[in-house]
Amino acid sequence: MSINSESDITTNMQIGPTTEGMVRIYIEAEGINLPMDFSPEEALEIAEELSAAAKMVAGEK
């Protein structure tokens, strides 16, 4: 499966800080619980990548 492949899987995503000072992205789907922890610096990089991708799709620069 690639980034452009569609899927019928329904997921729930939560994002928030942990008590250990990390940023957690938590993905939940049928039979899957996937916590992913990132340092604050990594989380900011991910946020920048998300913002850049959204701007590309929206036709912004």
N, C-alpha and C positions, 0 to 999 in steps of 0.2 A: 504494500500500500504506500502511495506517495502522498505528498502534501496536497495534491490536486484531486485525489480520489475521494469520492463521496462515501459516506457510511451511514448505516441505519442505526448505529449504536447511540443510545441516549446516555449522556453523562451529566454529572453535577461537578462543578468546579468551585472551590473555595480558595481564597487567597488571604493570608494574614500573617502576623508575626507569631513566632514561637517564644516560649519562655527562655529559650537558649540564645536569643538574639539573632535568629535566622528568619528568613521570609519563607513561608511554606505555601506551595501550590499543591492543593489536594484534589485529586481526580477520583471520582467514584462512579462506577458503572456496574452493571450486573456482573457479580463475581470478581470485581476488580476494586481494590482500594490502593491508590498510588500516591503516597506523600512524597513530595520532592522539596528538599530544603536547599536554600540558596543564601549565600552571604548577602548583606545589604548591597555591596558593590555589584555582585552578579545580578541581583534583582533589578537594580537600576539599569544595567545593560539590557536585560530582557525587556524592561519597560520601554527603552529607547527603540529596540527592534520591533516591538509591537506597534509603537507609534509610527515608525517609518513605514511599516507594511500597511497600516491603515491609511496613511496619507497617500501611498502609491495607489491603493484601490480607489480612494476617493478622488484621485486625479490631482492632488495637491503636490507641491514641491517641498 
